């Protein structure tokens, strides 16, 4: 279970005295705690954990853009290192070919015929991809494959 793996990584980071990695993992644990409270449950499913990790990575990517625009490369590098820590918990991403196959199958399943149906296709692909592809990439492939 991913949640337990994160807890184990926190302990390992403490023992190794890796402050930056520990901070990132603690922030992730805190975000998962909020999900637990929200869902009124003791354990969060792996799918929910992946969803939270993706949200945290997106926040950091947005921060990197802001730091680069503000000429703060050292802060952008810190955010990038945090992304690298978080990405270790994600499932292996789809290759371009695998993603295109998934999108083609989803287009057939949903009966999409034009760009008007793009939202429904993207939503269905994201549900199937379960963290193995980000929304921006999925959107690009769907846009390319829909007439």
N, C-alpha and C positions, 0 to 999 in steps of 0.2 A: 504494500500500500504506500502510495506516495507521501502521505502525511507522516507516516512513521519514518520513512526514508529522510524526510526533511529534518525531523527531530534528531535522527542519528547524525546527520551532517552538522547540525548545530553543536552537538557534543564534540564531534571531531574537530570542528573549527575552534571550539574553546580550548581543547587540549593542545592544538597546534598553535594557539595564540594568533590566529589569523583574524585580526580585528575587522577588516573591511568585509571579508566573506561572512563573518559572524553577523555583522550589522545587516547585511542584505538578507541573510536567512531569517533573522529575527523579524525584519519587516514583513517578509513573506508569511511567517508564522502568525504574525499579528493580523494580516489581511485574511488569512484562513480562519482565524478566531472570529472575525466579524461575520464571515460567511456562516460559521457554526451557529452563532447567536441569531443571525437572520433566519436560518432554516430550522432553528430550535432542535439541533441534533448534536450527538456526541462526536460523530466522525463525519468528515466530508468525503464524498466520493472522489475517485481519481479524476473523473471528468470535470468536477467542480474545481479540483486543485489545478488542473491544466488550464481551465478558464481563468482562474485568479492569476496564475503565472503569466499568461498571455496579456492580461490587463496590466500587470506590473511592468512587463517588458515594453508595452506600448507607452506607458507613462515615461519610462526612461528614454525611449527613442524621441518622444516629444521634447523632453528636457535637453537631450543632446542637440537637437535643432536650435533650441533657444540659446544654449550656451555657445554654440558655434556662431550664431548670429550676433551674440553679445561679446565675441572675441574672448571667450573663457575656455580655451582648449583643455586646461587641466581638469575642469569640472566635467567636461564632455567625456574625457578619458575615464574618469571615475564612474560615470554612468555606464559607459561601455563595459567596464570590468564587472559591474553589477549585472548587466544583461548576460554576460558570459556565465556567471554563477547560476542565474535563473534558468538559462537554456539547458543546463545539464539535467534538469528534471522533466524536460519536454520529450515526448516520443520522437523517434527519428522522423524528420520531415520527408514529405513526398518528393520524389524526383519530378521534373517537369513532365515527363511522359506519364507517370502514374497519376498526377494531378489532372492532366488532360483527359485521360481515360475516365477518371471519376466524374469530371464535368460532363463529358459526352453522355455517360450513362445517366446522370442526373437530368440532363436536358431531355433525354428520351422518356424518363420516368415522369417528369413533370409536364411533358407535352409542350414545352416552351418552343415558340416559333419566331420570336423577335426580341429586340432589345427591351420591349415593354415588360417582358417576363424575367428580366435579369435579376431583380430583387428576390423573387421566389427561388430561382436557381441558386443564387449565392447562399441564401439562407439554408437550403437543403444540403449544399456541398459543405458548408461550415459544420453542420450537424454531423455529417459523415466523416469529415476530416479530423474532428476531435483534437485540434491543436497541432496537427501535422502540417498545416499550411496557414499562413496569415491571411486576413481578409483582403488586403491589398493585392496579393498575388492571385487569390481566387477570383477577385473581381476582374483582374486583367485577363485571365484565361477565359472566363465566362464571356467577357466583352469580345474577345477574339473569336470565340467559337459560335456565338449567336449571330445570325444574319442581321 
